């Protein structure tokens, strides 16, 4: 069945709308964007679009350049605060494998 067109884009599926609604609950809060690469993004969720997630006051961290894992780095960010190295970043939704609130990071 062909999807109906809405303006220039396609109509979102019910699952996609549900995901967007969940993400919008995180707007204004610090989040962790985990990727399948060594890079982790930690910052305040500013916006969510079909292709991008916008973060403000962002720490873009490449764990391959340091001695800590993503988990340890996130625990430290929760304990000591976000080490901002970008004012704003747009992250491709396709690069993100999980999103969580920084406050939900559990110390082990």
N, C-alpha and C positions, 0 to 999 in steps of 0.2 A: 504494500500500500504506500503510495507516494505521500510524503509529508507536505502539509499545506504551507504555503509561503506566507510570511508576515513581513511586510516591508521588504528589505533586501536580504533578510536572514531566514532561517528555518525556524519553525515552531519548536520549542524545547519540549522534550519528553517530560512526563510526570516525574521520573527519577531525577532528571537534571534540575527541574524546578525545586524539588525537595532538597537536593544538595545545595543549591543556591540559597534557599531559605535558612538552612543550617549555618552556612558560612556567614550570612548576614547577621546572625546572632553574635558573631565574634567581632564585628566592626567596632573599632575603638579600643580593643583589647590587644595585649601583646600575644602574638602567636608564634609558633615554630612551624616553618614549612620545611619538611624533609624531602629530599630529592633522592633519586637513584644514583647520584654522583656523590663525591665527597663534600659537596657544598650544602650548607644548611643556612636558612634565612630565619632571623629572629627579629621581629619588629611589630609595630602596631598596625593592625589590619585597617586599611583606609577604604579600599574599594574592591569589588568583585565584578568582573565582567565575564563574558563567554570565553575569552581567550587569556585574560590576565588577572592576576591578583596584585593589588597595589598595597605596598607596605610603606609606612612612614617611620622615621627614626630607626633605621634598619642596621642590623649587624649581618653582613654577608661574610660567612666564614668558611674557608676551605680547610677541612680537617686533614687533608693530605699534606698540608704545610706545617703541621704542628704535631705535638705528641699526644693530643687527646682525641678520644672518640667523639662522635656526635652526641652520644648520651652524656658523657662527662661534660662536654662543652655546654649543653643545654642545662644541666644541673647547676653549673657555675653561673650561667646567665640568670637563672631563677634566684640563686643565692645573692649574687653581687650586682645584678642589674645588666641591662643590655648595653654592650659596648658599640654604640652607634658609629658606623663608618660610612653611612649613606643617609642623606636626608629623605630620599624617596627611591623606591625601586619597584618596577613592574616585573613580576615573575610569571613566566608562561605556565598556565595551568597544566599543560602537558608534561612539564618537568617535575611537577609536585606529586609525590606518592602518598603523603599524609600531611594533615594539618591538625595541630592541637594547640590548646591554650597553653601559654608558658606556665601559668599557675597550676596546670595539671601535670607538669613534669614531676616525677616522683624520685626523691633521693633514695639511693639504695646503699 
